[in-house]
Amino acid sequence: MQFYLDGYEPGDPFVKHPHPSLAERGAELPDTADVVIIGCGPAGLVLAAQLAEFPEIRTVIVDRRDGPLEVGQADGVACRTVEMFEAFGLADQLVHEGYQVNEVTFWRPDPQDTSSIVRTGRIDDVEEGLSEMPHMIVNQARMLAYLRDHMRRSATRAEPFYGLHATDVRVDPDTTAEHPVEVTLQHVEGFEPTGKTSTIRARYVVGCDGSRSGTREAIGRRLEGDATNQSWGVLDVLAVTDFPDIRLKSAIHSEQGSILIIPREGGYLVRLYIELDNDRDAEMLRNRTATPEKLAAVANRILHPYSIDVKHVGWWAVYEIGQRLCDRFDDVDDDESRLPRVFIAGDACHTHSAKAGQGMNVSMADAWNLGWKLGTVLRGTSRPEVLRTYSAERQKVAQQLIDFDREFAAMFSARPDGDADPERFQHYFREQGRFTAGVSVRYEPSALTARPDHQHLAEGFPIGMRFHSAPVVRLADAKPMHLGHAARADGAWRLYAFADSAHPTEPGSLLRALAGFLASPESPIARFTPSGADPDSVLDVRAVLQQGHRAVSVDDLPPVLLPRKGKFGLVDYEKAFCPDPNADIFDLRGLDREQGCLVLVRPDQYVANVLPLDAHDELVEFFRGVLVEA
């Protein structure tokens, strides 16, 4: 994290100076806004946190609750989500507080006594080398608290407006209207109407208002899909048990049903996902008479010969599995003449079971995908057409999630008797690890994602997939770090120049020639960076040399890797890196040592293009379809 660019000041350097426009905004709900976000769940607050990095944009977030969520439903935080939180500067807190999932155990009926269960397998939860970040368990309410804290520290000092229920969303057909979307807000207390209503007009509206989304209904979208007639109880408990794997993630199949055990943060709390049987538990399901005590009794039935004595219940629920999905995530059908104005994200456009731990993670990824696009379009650096890519990209991901969840839920509930293969579920769990870690998403070619014409130059950075970070050493201060952690969630593109084999001062160095081009008037930096903005605000150039950090010096670097910033014109020394001697990034990611390459990364950390170092015209041509000429 860099700070003190415009002068040293005491105090917390992570609290940014308030934006000048705050003095004019006041604390009341405004009449107009650039973006209105409906809902303060995971999707809504990630979107709000991203837009808080654009303080000149007026963002209003509303929620029908009376205040912040205190007890969360979701708890699994995939590796990819922790990578995202690193970009917001929140990963350290998350990892420090949460439970880290390291291994998973599998239990099935004992062949010698099928009324009892026995451990049949134990595997790593996350494949080695999949991510530098772990799989974590953190209460959803805490995740939302991290995001609200981030918003408060931002230059926007953003806070949600609570007690407001969006009852209608209308889009003005006049495409020239400055604020074409009108939102009607009903004031509520304890979810009950007070009789007061307000309206606010916006440039864009995003419905993050859950599976019963009014925003979705207002734009004519529907969740399509089926329920599976499978019910599960969920218990967050403090308990005493003789089950030996209570502090390990455990998948249990017995003749009496199935349980998924998820240890929780703090060392004592544990979550139980308990399958409810349509025959044995029919009365409880039919009459809706479930209680924590009844759910605990079912858990004891399944866990035999082990038992669990529940001492305290922190939260509980009963839900029915269903997989449902919208065909689009915005208010435009196939009409290319109009750009979207209303979007939906998270549970508003896809619902599924909780056991795979994907709901909150995919919802947050929806929001980050949309957030930087809205922010840069409103800032005027991205073409408005990039907003069309949100629905196209994220709807396909949600479809993959629905397909995965349907199969995962069916396998988890399969009876362990008959011809069932006792190893099949364990094998499936291992094979799907990349998906559940959130790192298997691959966006198809579009304006934001090039075709893989030069993929051979960087085989470990597949175009369309997230930038897989690797260890490096920062040249200026010899700091070992992860290359991907240099990027913040600030809306900037990253251009990683992986150097050719020549020393950067040699006349034949392709990196040196690239630096000369990037300093020229034809450079994408010159062409797409607004006047007066820092040179890395739109395109942040970073280089990774092949030489060790003691074999090259800062004064060997070209000016484009030592940009001057801020009102004092200070030098940013954090743009150049060298390989970690213990884990060379060129070897780890299959980079061409002779030619080097360019790896262009979107603001949400997905690889947009791989190019040769001397593909100067191709680089500019790619940006011409995405960015606005300054």
C-alpha distance (Angstrom), angle and dihedral (degrees) to the residues before:
residue distance angle dihedral
M1 . . .
Q2 3.80 . .
F3 3.80 124.8 .
Y4 3.84 143.0 150.0
L5 3.82 89.5 65.0
D6 3.80 93.2 140.1
G7 3.80 98.8 32.7
Y8 3.79 141.6 -41.7
E9 3.80 116.6 -81.8
P10 3.81 129.2 171.5
G11 3.77 121.3 -120.8
D12 3.78 134.1 53.0
P13 3.82 106.9 -15.7
F14 3.82 90.9 -161.5
V15 3.81 91.4 67.8
K16 3.78 107.0 85.9
H17 3.78 125.1 -144.9
P18 3.80 111.2 -93.9
H19 3.78 114.2 -102.2
P20 3.85 113.0 -106.8
S21 3.80 91.1 -119.1
L22 3.81 90.5 66.6
A23 3.79 90.2 78.6
E24 3.81 89.5 63.7
R25 3.79 98.0 42.5
G26 3.78 105.0 68.0
A27 3.79 126.6 -169.1
E28 3.81 98.7 -80.8
L29 3.78 126.1 97.3
P30 3.81 105.6 -89.0
D31 3.79 126.3 -131.5
T32 3.80 92.9 -126.7
A33 3.79 137.5 24.6
D34 3.76 139.5 173.8
V35 3.82 92.8 -127.4
V36 3.79 130.7 13.1
I37 3.81 114.8 -163.1
I38 3.81 115.3 -162.1
G39 3.80 111.2 -154.3
C40 3.81 135.9 28.7
G41 3.78 98.7 -136.6
P42 3.81 124.8 115.6
A43 3.81 94.9 -70.4
G44 3.80 94.2 44.5
L45 3.79 95.7 49.2
V46 3.82 95.8 44.3
L47 3.79 87.4 52.2
A48 3.80 90.9 47.6
A49 3.81 91.7 47.0
Q50 3.81 90.8 51.8
L51 3.80 93.4 47.8
A52 3.81 89.1 47.9
E53 3.82 84.8 71.2
F54 3.82 87.0 66.2
P55 3.82 99.9 61.6
E56 3.80 94.3 173.6
I57 3.82 88.0 64.6
R58 3.81 117.5 83.5
T59 3.80 108.1 -133.2
V60 3.80 122.7 -179.6
I61 3.82 120.8 -168.4
V62 3.79 120.3 -168.4
D63 3.80 133.1 -174.5
R64 3.79 133.0 -177.2
R65 3.81 93.1 -136.8
D66 3.79 119.1 98.1
G67 3.79 90.8 -122.9
P68 3.80 144.7 -22.5
L69 3.80 120.5 -33.0
E70 3.81 109.3 -93.7
V71 3.81 102.0 -173.2
G72 3.78 118.8 33.3
Q73 3.77 131.0 -147.9
A74 3.82 101.1 -153.5
D75 3.78 121.7 59.4
G76 3.82 111.8 162.4
V77 3.80 114.0 101.7
A78 3.81 111.3 -167.5
C79 3.80 122.4 -143.6
R80 3.80 90.4 -108.0
T81 3.81 91.0 54.5
V82 3.81 90.8 52.1
E83 3.82 87.4 51.9
M84 3.79 88.1 53.3
F85 3.80 92.1 49.1
E86 3.81 88.2 52.1
A87 3.82 87.8 61.5
F88 3.82 87.9 56.1
G89 3.80 91.5 47.3
L90 3.81 91.8 -113.1
A91 3.81 104.5 106.0
D92 3.81 97.3 91.9
Q93 3.81 92.2 57.1
L94 3.79 92.0 45.1
V95 3.81 94.0 50.5
H96 3.80 93.0 43.4
E97 3.80 93.2 53.2
G98 3.79 102.7 35.8
Y99 3.78 137.2 77.3
Q100 3.81 111.9 -102.9
V101 3.81 114.4 -138.5
N102 3.79 106.7 -140.7
E103 3.79 106.4 156.6
V104 3.79 139.2 14.8
T105 3.80 126.1 -147.1
F106 3.79 127.2 -156.8
W107 3.80 125.0 -148.8
R108 3.81 129.4 -169.4
P109 3.84 137.6 164.8
D110 3.78 113.3 -61.8
P111 3.83 108.1 -109.2
Q112 3.81 88.1 -140.4
D113 3.81 93.6 50.7
T114 3.79 114.4 13.0
S115 3.80 92.2 -168.3
S116 3.81 87.7 70.5
I117 3.80 131.3 58.1
V118 3.79 129.5 -127.6
R119 3.79 133.3 -171.5
T120 3.83 110.4 -101.0
G121 3.78 102.9 173.4
R122 3.79 147.5 8.6
I123 3.81 124.5 -166.2
D124 3.79 141.1 165.1
D125 3.78 110.9 -85.8
V126 3.82 94.0 -141.6
E127 3.79 125.3 35.9
E128 3.81 114.0 -112.4
G129 3.79 111.8 -94.7
L130 3.80 94.6 10.5
S131 3.80 93.4 119.9
E132 3.76 138.2 -13.0
M133 3.82 85.6 -128.4
P134 3.81 125.3 77.8
H135 3.79 130.8 -128.8
M136 3.81 104.9 -102.0
I137 3.79 138.9 -167.3
V138 3.81 114.4 -144.5
N139 3.79 129.4 154.8
Q140 3.80 111.1 -100.2
A141 3.81 91.1 -128.1
R142 3.81 89.2 59.5
M143 3.80 91.6 49.2
L144 3.79 88.7 54.3
A145 3.80 90.8 47.4
Y146 3.83 90.2 55.6
L147 3.80 89.6 53.2
R148 3.81 94.0 47.5
D149 3.81 89.7 50.4
H150 3.80 89.0 51.7
M151 3.81 90.0 51.9
R152 3.80 92.2 49.5
R153 3.81 91.6 51.6
S154 3.79 92.3 49.2
A155 3.80 124.4 95.0
T156 3.82 88.3 -102.5
R157 3.84 94.9 58.0
A158 3.81 83.6 -147.4
E159 3.81 120.5 -164.4
P160 3.81 128.4 174.9
F161 3.80 122.0 -114.3
Y162 3.81 107.3 -126.5
G163 3.79 129.5 -160.1
L164 3.82 94.4 41.9
H165 3.80 121.6 121.5
A166 3.80 117.3 -166.8
T167 3.81 106.7 -134.5
D168 3.79 100.2 171.1
V169 3.79 140.2 17.9
R170 3.81 119.3 -168.5
V171 3.80 130.1 -179.5
D172 3.81 118.5 -147.3
P173 3.82 108.5 -128.9
D174 3.81 88.4 -143.3
T175 3.82 101.3 100.6
T176 3.81 91.0 -163.4
A177 3.82 93.5 62.2
E178 3.80 111.9 118.6
H179 3.82 93.3 -144.4
P180 3.80 103.7 22.8
V181 3.82 99.6 167.9
E182 3.80 120.5 78.6
V183 3.81 120.0 -164.1
T184 3.80 121.3 -165.2
L185 3.80 112.5 -151.0
Q186 3.79 124.7 -162.1
H187 3.81 114.1 -154.4
V188 3.81 110.9 -129.5
E189 3.80 139.1 -179.6
G190 3.79 117.1 -161.4
F191 3.81 86.1 -4.8
E192 3.82 89.5 -61.3
P193 3.84 120.0 120.2
T194 3.80 116.4 -109.2
G195 3.80 93.9 -160.6
K196 3.80 94.2 -107.8
T197 3.81 124.7 111.8
S198 3.80 134.8 -176.0
T199 3.78 134.7 -170.2
I200 3.78 129.8 -147.6
R201 3.79 128.7 -173.3
A202 3.79 120.2 -145.2
R203 3.77 142.9 178.4
Y204 3.80 89.9 -131.7
V205 3.80 135.7 10.0
V206 3.80 126.8 -160.5
G207 3.79 120.8 -164.2
C208 3.80 110.3 -148.2
D209 3.79 89.6 157.8
G210 3.79 102.4 127.6
S211 3.78 136.5 -112.5
R212 3.81 92.6 -40.1
S213 3.79 90.8 52.0
G214 3.79 115.7 173.0
T215 3.80 88.9 -166.4
R216 3.80 89.8 59.5
E217 3.79 91.1 51.7
A218 3.80 92.0 46.6
I219 3.81 92.0 58.5
G220 3.79 93.2 44.4
R221 3.80 98.6 -109.0
R222 3.81 123.6 140.4
L223 3.78 134.9 -162.3
E224 3.79 106.3 -121.6
G225 3.79 123.6 -164.0
D226 3.77 145.4 74.8
A227 3.74 141.9 -80.6
T228 3.81 114.9 -123.7
N229 3.79 98.9 -144.8
Q230 3.80 89.4 -121.0
S231 3.80 119.2 126.7
W232 3.78 127.3 -164.2
G233 3.76 133.7 -170.9
V234 3.79 121.7 -143.6
L235 3.80 124.1 -154.9
D236 3.81 128.5 -178.3
V237 3.79 101.6 -164.0
L238 3.76 148.2 165.4
A239 3.78 103.8 -138.6
V240 3.78 146.6 159.4
T241 3.81 115.5 -129.0
D242 3.78 143.4 160.6
F243 3.81 91.5 -143.2
P244 3.82 100.9 119.7
D245 3.81 99.1 -147.6
I246 3.79 97.9 52.8
R247 3.85 90.4 123.5
L248 3.82 93.1 49.5
K249 3.77 128.1 73.9
S250 3.80 101.1 -102.6
A251 3.80 133.3 -172.8
I252 3.81 109.8 -156.7
H253 3.80 126.0 -169.1
S254 3.78 116.9 -179.1
E255 3.79 135.9 160.7
Q256 3.81 86.0 -99.6
G257 3.81 97.0 54.4
S258 3.78 140.3 -81.9
I259 3.79 137.5 -63.2
L260 3.77 131.8 -172.4
I261 3.82 112.2 -155.4
I262 3.81 116.8 -155.5
P263 3.82 115.3 -177.8
R264 3.78 111.2 -141.6
E265 3.78 134.1 -143.5
G266 3.80 120.2 -77.8
G267 3.81 99.8 47.0
Y268 3.81 98.1 -95.1
L269 3.80 111.4 52.3
V270 3.82 118.5 88.8
R271 3.81 133.5 -177.4
L272 3.81 121.0 -140.5
Y273 3.80 121.1 -161.9
I274 3.82 101.5 -162.2
E275 3.79 123.5 -166.4
L276 3.80 112.3 -134.5
D277 3.80 114.9 -147.6
N278 3.81 117.5 -132.2
D279 3.81 90.1 -140.0
R280 3.81 106.9 34.3
D281 3.80 93.6 37.4
A282 3.81 96.7 33.4
E283 3.80 96.5 118.3
M284 3.80 93.0 51.5
L285 3.81 91.7 48.4
R286 3.81 96.3 41.9
N287 3.80 95.4 49.1
R288 3.82 95.8 33.7
T289 3.79 90.5 -126.4
A290 3.80 97.9 140.7
T291 3.80 116.2 144.9
P292 3.81 131.9 174.4
E293 3.80 88.2 -105.2
K294 3.81 92.7 54.9
L295 3.81 91.4 46.5
A296 3.81 90.2 50.5
A297 3.82 89.1 52.1
V298 3.82 90.1 54.3
A299 3.80 89.3 49.2
N300 3.79 90.6 53.6
R301 3.79 90.2 48.9
I302 3.81 91.0 54.8
L303 3.83 96.2 41.7
H304 3.83 96.8 56.1
P305 3.03 126.7 172.9
Y306 3.79 84.5 29.3
S307 3.78 124.2 62.3
I308 3.77 138.2 -158.2
D309 3.81 125.5 -148.5
V310 3.81 109.7 -156.9
K311 3.80 111.7 -146.2
H312 3.81 100.2 173.1
V313 3.81 136.1 9.3
G314 3.79 116.2 -146.5
W315 3.81 97.0 179.2
W316 3.79 137.6 -15.0
A317 3.78 140.8 179.7
V318 3.80 143.7 164.6
Y319 3.78 119.9 -136.6
E320 3.77 140.0 172.0
I321 3.78 119.7 -128.8
G322 3.78 115.7 -117.1
Q323 3.79 133.8 159.4
R324 3.80 114.1 -148.2
L325 3.78 133.0 161.8
C326 3.82 141.6 179.8
D327 3.78 119.3 -128.7
R328 3.82 91.6 -135.1
F329 3.80 135.1 19.1
D330 3.82 98.9 -148.4
D331 3.82 140.9 49.4
V332 3.83 97.4 -99.9
D333 3.78 123.3 89.4
D334 3.79 116.3 -168.7
D335 3.79 93.5 -46.2
E336 3.80 104.4 128.2
S337 3.81 90.4 -176.0
R338 3.82 92.9 73.2
L339 3.77 131.5 53.6
P340 3.81 120.8 -139.9
R341 3.79 118.5 -93.7
V342 3.81 101.4 173.0
F343 3.80 124.8 49.5
I344 3.81 136.2 179.6
A345 3.80 126.9 -150.6
G346 3.79 140.2 -179.5
D347 3.80 120.4 1.9
A348 3.80 89.4 -2.8
C349 3.80 88.2 75.6
H350 3.83 106.4 22.0
T351 3.81 134.3 28.1
H352 3.80 130.4 -179.8
S353 3.79 142.4 145.0
A354 3.78 122.5 -54.9
K355 3.81 100.5 -134.9
A356 3.81 97.2 85.8
G357 3.81 88.9 54.2
Q358 3.81 93.9 -130.9
G359 3.81 106.9 118.5
M360 3.79 100.6 82.0
N361 3.80 92.2 36.6
V362 3.80 96.6 51.9
S363 3.82 90.4 43.4
M364 3.79 91.6 54.3
A365 3.80 90.3 47.4
D366 3.82 89.2 52.5
A367 3.78 89.5 54.9
W368 3.81 96.1 47.6
N369 3.79 90.5 48.9
L370 3.80 90.3 54.0
G371 3.81 98.2 35.2
W372 3.80 100.1 65.8
K373 3.79 90.6 43.5
L374 3.80 93.2 53.5
G375 3.80 91.6 43.1
T376 3.80 96.4 51.1
V377 3.81 93.9 41.5
L378 3.80 90.8 52.5
R379 3.81 90.6 44.0
G380 3.79 87.6 54.1
T381 3.80 99.2 -120.7
S382 3.84 98.5 103.0
R383 3.77 126.9 56.8
P384 3.84 112.2 -109.3
E385 3.81 89.0 -124.5
V386 3.81 90.2 75.2
L387 3.82 87.2 74.9
R388 3.80 88.5 72.4
T389 3.80 89.6 65.6
Y390 3.82 94.0 65.2
S391 3.80 97.2 74.6
A392 3.80 93.0 37.0
E393 3.81 93.1 53.3
R394 3.77 102.2 38.1
Q395 3.81 99.5 40.3
K396 3.81 90.2 61.1
V397 3.82 90.3 49.9
A398 3.80 90.6 50.7
Q399 3.81 90.5 50.0
Q400 3.81 89.4 53.7
L401 3.80 89.0 50.1
I402 3.80 92.3 50.8
D403 3.81 91.4 50.0
F404 3.80 91.7 47.7
D405 3.79 93.8 45.4
R406 3.80 93.0 50.3
E407 3.81 91.6 54.7
F408 3.81 94.7 39.6
A409 3.81 93.2 50.5
A410 3.82 92.0 47.1
M411 3.80 92.4 50.3
F412 3.79 92.5 46.2
S413 3.80 91.1 53.6
A414 3.82 95.8 42.6
R415 3.77 114.7 121.5
P416 3.82 112.9 -107.2
D417 3.82 93.0 -138.0
G418 3.79 134.0 78.1
D419 3.80 116.7 33.5
A420 3.83 95.0 -22.8
D421 3.80 113.4 137.9
P422 3.83 107.0 -124.4
E423 3.81 90.3 -152.6
R424 3.80 97.1 48.4
F425 3.81 98.7 85.0
Q426 3.81 92.4 44.9
H427 3.82 90.3 50.2
Y428 3.80 91.3 47.2
F429 3.80 91.2 49.8
R430 3.79 90.9 53.0
E431 3.80 94.2 45.1
Q432 3.81 92.8 50.3
G433 3.81 94.0 48.4
R434 3.79 93.7 108.0
F435 3.79 90.9 54.1
T436 3.80 95.2 47.9
A437 3.82 89.9 46.5
G438 3.80 87.3 57.6
V439 3.81 95.9 -123.6
S440 3.81 101.5 108.1
V441 3.82 96.8 76.6
R442 3.80 111.9 121.9
Y443 3.80 121.0 -177.2
E444 3.78 117.4 -146.0
P445 3.84 123.3 -122.1
S446 3.79 113.0 -70.9
A447 3.79 139.5 132.2
L448 3.83 86.8 -63.1
T449 3.80 99.0 40.8
A450 3.81 121.7 51.1
R451 3.77 127.7 -148.6
P452 3.81 114.3 -95.4
D453 3.81 96.6 -107.7
H454 3.81 92.5 138.5
Q455 3.80 99.9 27.8
H456 3.82 91.0 124.6
L457 3.81 89.0 73.2
A458 3.82 91.8 64.3
E459 3.79 110.0 18.9
G460 3.81 92.9 168.5
F461 3.82 93.1 58.1
P462 3.83 102.7 61.4
I463 3.80 112.3 -162.9
G464 3.80 110.5 -111.1
M465 3.83 94.2 25.5
R466 3.77 129.0 96.7
F467 3.81 117.0 -81.4
H468 3.82 102.8 -98.4
S469 3.79 104.0 -140.9
A470 3.81 122.3 -139.3
P471 3.81 136.3 -173.8
V472 3.82 119.9 -82.8
V473 3.79 137.8 160.4
R474 3.80 117.2 -119.0
L475 3.79 107.7 -125.7
A476 3.79 102.0 -142.6
D477 3.82 98.3 53.0
A478 3.85 103.3 14.1
K479 3.81 90.8 -119.7
P480 3.84 114.7 164.0
M481 3.80 107.3 -137.4
H482 3.77 145.0 137.6
L483 3.78 114.4 -83.8
G484 3.79 93.5 -138.9
H485 3.79 91.4 56.1
A486 3.79 91.3 68.6
A487 3.81 88.6 73.4
R488 3.80 121.8 85.3
A489 3.81 130.0 -161.7
D490 3.80 90.5 -103.1
G491 3.80 102.0 123.6
A492 3.83 95.1 -104.9
W493 3.79 125.3 132.1
R494 3.81 117.1 -126.0
L495 3.78 122.7 -137.2
Y496 3.80 109.5 -166.6
A497 3.79 110.8 -165.1
F498 3.80 109.4 -160.2
A499 3.79 103.4 -161.0
D500 3.79 127.4 -124.0
S501 3.80 119.2 -119.6
A502 3.83 95.4 -89.0
H503 3.81 120.4 97.5
P504 3.82 108.0 -100.4
T505 3.82 91.3 -117.3
E506 3.81 95.2 54.5
P507 3.82 116.9 105.2
G508 3.82 90.9 -125.9
S509 3.81 94.4 53.7
L510 3.82 111.4 126.8
L511 3.80 88.7 -157.9
R512 3.79 89.8 56.1
A513 3.82 90.9 50.5
L514 3.82 90.1 48.7
A515 3.80 90.5 51.3
G516 3.79 89.6 52.8
F517 3.79 91.3 52.2
L518 3.82 92.4 46.9
A519 3.81 89.0 54.4
S520 3.82 92.5 51.9
P521 3.83 129.0 92.6
E522 3.83 88.9 -108.9
S523 3.80 92.0 59.2
P524 3.82 119.7 112.9
I525 3.80 86.3 -123.2
A526 3.80 91.4 60.7
R527 3.79 94.3 38.6
F528 3.81 100.6 47.7
T529 3.83 106.7 27.2
P530 3.83 113.1 96.6
S531 3.79 117.5 -120.5
G532 3.78 112.2 -88.3
A533 3.81 95.0 16.8
D534 3.79 122.2 121.1
P535 3.83 111.5 -90.9
D536 3.82 92.4 -115.1
S537 3.81 97.4 45.9
V538 3.82 94.2 99.1
L539 3.82 103.4 17.6
D540 3.81 116.5 25.0
V541 3.83 109.5 -162.5
R542 3.80 119.0 -156.5
A543 3.79 129.4 171.5
V544 3.79 133.0 -151.9
L545 3.80 112.4 -159.2
Q546 3.79 124.9 -156.3
Q547 3.81 94.1 -135.5
G548 3.79 121.1 89.3
H549 3.79 115.8 -101.2
R550 3.82 91.7 -106.3
A551 3.81 93.1 51.3
V552 3.81 95.3 60.7
S553 3.80 133.4 43.4
V554 3.78 136.5 -146.1
D555 3.81 89.6 -113.0
D556 3.82 87.8 61.4
L557 3.80 89.3 66.5
P558 3.81 124.1 98.4
P559 3.83 118.9 -119.9
V560 3.80 94.1 -102.9
L561 3.83 87.6 66.9
L562 3.80 91.0 49.1
P563 3.82 100.1 49.1
R564 3.80 121.2 -178.9
K565 3.79 115.0 -127.7
G566 3.77 144.4 174.2
K567 3.78 130.3 23.6
F568 3.81 92.2 -55.1
G569 3.79 95.3 48.2
L570 3.81 91.7 -121.6
V571 3.80 120.1 -176.8
D572 3.80 118.3 -110.6
Y573 3.80 104.9 -142.3
E574 3.82 96.1 -179.0
K575 3.81 101.2 85.0
A576 3.82 101.7 88.6
F577 3.79 130.1 69.1
C578 3.79 139.8 176.6
P579 3.82 131.5 -152.0
D580 3.78 120.0 -80.3
P581 3.83 103.6 -116.3
N582 3.82 90.2 -138.0
A583 3.82 96.4 48.8
D584 3.80 113.5 20.1
I585 3.81 109.2 -153.5
F586 3.82 91.4 -149.1
D587 3.81 89.4 61.0
L588 3.81 96.4 37.4
R589 3.80 94.4 53.2
G590 3.81 100.4 33.4
L591 3.82 96.1 -114.3
D592 3.80 120.9 175.4
R593 3.81 104.7 -109.9
E594 3.80 96.2 -167.1
Q595 3.80 99.3 49.5
G596 3.79 102.7 20.2
C597 3.80 116.7 -156.1
L598 3.78 148.3 -138.3
V599 3.81 119.2 -108.6
L600 3.80 111.8 -165.9
V601 3.81 114.3 -159.5
R602 3.79 127.9 -166.4
P603 3.81 121.8 -127.8
D604 3.83 88.9 -99.7
Q605 3.83 90.9 56.0
Y606 3.82 98.3 -104.3
V607 3.80 117.7 136.0
A608 3.80 108.4 -110.8
N609 3.81 100.9 178.9
V610 3.79 145.3 -7.2
L611 3.81 115.7 -149.0
P612 3.80 139.9 167.2
L613 3.81 114.2 -96.1
D614 3.79 90.5 -110.8
A615 3.83 96.4 48.6
H616 3.78 90.8 108.4
D617 3.81 96.8 147.5
E618 3.81 93.0 46.3
L619 3.80 90.1 53.5
V620 3.79 92.4 52.9
E621 3.80 91.6 44.3
F622 3.80 91.5 53.9
F623 3.80 92.0 52.4
R624 3.79 92.5 45.9
G625 3.81 88.1 70.7
V626 3.80 93.7 49.0
L627 3.80 112.2 29.3
V628 3.79 133.6 56.3
E629 3.81 118.4 -115.7
A630 3.78 109.0 -111.0
